[in-house]
Amino acid sequence: MSNAFHHKVAVMTGGSAGIGHATARKIAKGSGTVYSTGRNQDGGGRGPAG
């Protein structure tokens, strides 16, 4: 099965919660690299894969 995120790089804003965090997790689980930012440091502290 091909993976649309394999070897891709994404820059996410709003990645500490909600849709941004869910999208960052999906990309990270698909073998992509994610750089994520957000206002809530506690919400995104574990990162997208956590």
C-alpha positions as semicolon CSV with decimal commas, in nm:
position;residue;x (nm);y (nm);z (nm)
1;M;0,000;0,000;0,000
2;S;0,140;0,343;-0,087
3;N;0,156;0,612;0,175
4;A;0,093;0,972;0,071
5;F;0,306;1,108;0,358
6;H;0,614;0,889;0,315
7;H;0,926;1,109;0,284
8;K;0,717;1,428;0,305
9;V;0,778;1,728;0,531
10;A;0,489;1,928;0,681
11;V;0,491;2,251;0,880
12;M;0,183;2,267;1,103
13;T;0,048;2,574;1,281
14;G;-0,199;2,517;1,562
15;G;-0,053;2,174;1,627
16;S;-0,099;2,173;2,004
17;A;-0,470;2,078;1,994
18;G;-0,771;2,009;1,776
19;I;-0,756;1,961;1,401
20;G;-0,393;2,078;1,375
21;H;-0,278;1,822;1,632
22;A;-0,481;1,541;1,473
23;T;-0,342;1,624;1,129
24;A;0,015;1,636;1,258
25;R;-0,033;1,293;1,422
26;K;-0,172;1,146;1,098
27;I;0,124;1,274;0,896
28;A;0,377;1,154;1,157
29;K;0,219;0,808;1,167
30;G;0,244;0,797;0,788
31;S;0,625;0,821;0,801
32;G;0,626;1,194;0,735
33;T;0,832;1,457;0,915
34;V;0,630;1,717;1,106
35;Y;0,736;2,055;1,242
36;S;0,452;2,173;1,463
37;T;0,383;2,499;1,646
38;G;0,102;2,608;1,872
39;R;0,006;2,846;2,151
40;N;-0,046;2,578;2,416
41;Q;0,291;2,429;2,509
42;D;0,131;2,175;2,747
43;G;-0,102;2,036;2,480
44;G;0,168;1,970;2,223
45;G;0,448;1,883;2,464
46;R;0,459;1,517;2,365
47;G;0,460;1,596;1,997
48;P;0,244;1,460;1,718
49;A;0,358;1,100;1,755
50;G;0,288;1,094;2,130
